[in-house]
Amino acid sequence: MLTSATVAVTGPIAFVGLVAPHLCRTLLPKHLAYEYRYVLFGSALSGAVLVSLSDLLANYQEIPVGILCVLFGGPSLVWLIQSRYQQASI
């Protein structure tokens, strides 16, 4: 509920800040996934790549950047949550 209120107030591009750290921890090897210096750098890099690709496609298709960020970030966040839930139940 708090996350949806934050996204509603700040806009969908801030949604990248929720997706990037989780995506980074998933892509990093297990022994580096909880080292904050790697997670911080990886989160910044993956967030920048996501917004840059969304902006590139948005300029090409003439649609708002926020819509593409949500289209890329929403399903990936659902997938990450679902995979973490399945790992916890095993």
N, C-alpha and C positions, 0 to 999 in steps of 0.2 A: 504494500500500500504506500509506503514511504517512497519507494523507488518510482512508482508510477506518478506520484505527485511531483517528484523532482524532475522527471522527464517532461511532465506537462508544463512546468513552470520554465525550465531552462531550454527546452527544445530537444528535438530528437538527435541532434549532433552530440549532445552531452551523453547520450546513450552509449557512445563509443567508449567512454570512460568506465562503463560497467562491463563491456565485452572484452576489452583489450587485456586486462590483467588475467582474466580466466583463460583466454585464448593463449596467452603467453605461458602460463603455468602448464597448460596441456601440451604445448609444443616443446617445452624444455625437458631435458632428461630428469629422471626422478631425483637424483642427488643435487640438482641445481634448482628444482622447482620452488623451494622455499628459501633460497638465498635472495634476499631483497635487492641486492645490487643488480643481479641479473634480471629479476622480475621487473624492476623499475625501468631498466633500459629496454627490455623486451616489450613492455607495455607501451612505452612511448613510441617505440619503432612500429609496433603492430597497429597502434591507434593512428599514427601518421600515415601509414600505408593504406589503412581502411578509408580514412577521410580523403586522401589524395586520389585513390581509385574511384571513390564515389563522386568526387568533384569532376574528375576527368569524364566519367560516363554521364554525369548530369549536364555538363556543358555540351556534350555530343548529342544528347537526346532532348535538351531543353526542359528538364524537369528539376524540381528542387533537390538540393543535396541531401537534405534531411530525410527525404523519402527513401533514397537509395541507402543511406546509413541504416535506417530501420529495416529495410528489406534484406540487407546483408547481416546486420547485427542481431536482429530478432531471432531468426531461425538458428543462428550459431549459439546464441545464449540459451535457447531452449534445448539444443543438442548437448551443450556443456552441462546444464543442470541435470538432464536425463542421464547422461553418462556417469556423472558423480553419484547420482541416486542409485544407479545400478551397481556401482562399485561398492557403495556403502552397504547394500543389502546382501552382497556375496559373502 
